[in-house]
Amino acid sequence: MAIPEPIDMLRELVASPSVSCTDPSIDQSNLGVVHQLAGWLEELDFKVDVLPMPDKPGKANLIATRGDGEEAGLALCGHTDTVPYDEQLWQFDPFQVTERDSRLYGLGTADMKGFFPLALGAALRHADSRLKRPLTIIATADEETSMDGARFLAERGIGSVGAAVIGEPTGMRPVRAHKGVAMVAIDVEGSAGHSSNPALGINALDAMHDVMAEIIAFRRELAQRNVHVDFEVPTPTLNLGCMHAGDNPNRICGHAQLLIDLRVLPGMDAEEVIDALRARIQTRAGEAEVTVEPMFRPLAPFETAPDGRLVQDLEGLSRNACGTVAFGTEAPFYSRLGVETVVFGAGSIDQAHQPNEYLETAQIPPMLDILTTLIARHCL
């Protein structure tokens, strides 16, 4: 099987649906993408391991390695899944790459199926080279929901890797740090009753009012105590996102739920912040009961030293200074393994999760050249 050109590889990957969603009726397998990548990588003489996800039928990670040697090499990493889509909002077929006005439209072109053809294209340029340190291609499942694919790899290990590029769309600007992310459900349980007599129940909305006041005070204190000047928003953020409560005006509200988004800085522990928040608001609900529970396992913040070799390489090759972002990636799981990690890819995060997602064709040649040079520096 011949290796297609990068754009043709992208067409095949986009044509293989791999939506991940917390709603089981929408969630899809990623095996089509994984097996397509496995076939191409085997043609490039990579040793390919397809690793089924524990307790997740139809989901798998892929680790492909070429080359050996005692020194740790380079990994090019990405996720195989996409977010759900609303076809009515798309001008193009989400599962077909449409080229128009120097853009490649399609679900996952930017976030982030577009990275794999560039990684494989760069590997193809070194097909006849003897690698002194291993080159590893990693493709994960379920990044858009639980990040369980990366969590599984972090527990299992990824082999001899000293540096890793996470190919999320950063506009080809190296990203060396991002905030941690947690989403938390705060439930206040009162008791319902007729609204004509407040003594007939415990109003959960009244209690939630006091709880929210404490959360806002806590948010203010977090921002005063924690600052990282390298971020556009240099403090942790705590967003009161949505609330559901009660069922009728003439009933005492028996239950209220508030969902919040918490983004913490490098050096902070989201679980410790949640514990502190829980302790603060437990005493503010009066006779009502309060529970504070993460909606999923928090994503840790990530930070790589600005003077690291990979950061310096990517700054020089891209001619862009490294930066930070507020969105989360799989980088913390690689960093936890002692791997110097940088988030760097073609495409814009502004296109991620949007109708008519696209990748600029002008970014393909320079990104391919940069990855080719990285492989030469870290593996040859």
Summary of the structure (lengths in Angstrom):
residues: 380
radius of gyration: 23.3
end to end distance: 25.8
largest distance: 82.6
contacts: 1343
relative contact order: 0.19
helix: 32%
strand: 25%
